[in-house]
Amino acid sequence: MNKNQVEGHANEAKGRVKEVAGKVTGDKRMEYKGKAEKHGGKAEARYGDLKRAAKKATK
């Protein structure tokens, strides 16, 4: 795993926690921030996957 994959998965997990906390407390703003962070984390993890695949393909 590379740095982007690790950070992406961590941000995805943090976003999920914020999203659920927002739902439980009824705080729509926190819920939406959590969703945004979760999707940003997914994107970063996928970028890391692509980066890893490109590096592997060039070897």
N, C-alpha and C positions, 0 to 999 in steps of 0.2 A: 504494500500500500504506500502511496505517496502522500505528501503533505495535504494536497487538495482533497484527496479522498477522506482522510482522517478528519480534517476540519469540516468538510461538507457533512459527514455523518454526525458529527458533534452538533453542528448548527441545526441539522434536521431534528435531532432529539430534543434540543432546547426549544425549538419552535413547537414541537408536539406538546411539550409540557406547558408552554405558555398558552397554546390553543385550548387545551383541556382546562387549564386553570381559568381562562376567560369564560369558557362555557359554564363551568361550575359556579363561578361567582356572578355570572351575568354581565361581565365586562366585555362588551363587544369590541372595544378598542384593543384590549389585550388579546382577544381571540383572533382578530384580524392581523395583528402584529405577529402573533405566533404562526399563523398560516403563511404569512410572507416570509418569515425566517425559515420555516420548514421547506418551502419551495426553493428559496435561495440556497439552502443547504443541499437539496437534491441536485440543483444545477451545478453547484461546486463539485459535488461528488462525481457527477457525470463528466465534468470537465477533467477531473483527475483520472477517470477511467479512460477517456480519450487520449489523454497525455501518456498514460501508461501503455496503451495499445500502440500509439505512434512510436514510442521508444522501442517497444518490443518488435515492431515491424521493421525498424531500421537496423536491427541487429543481425 
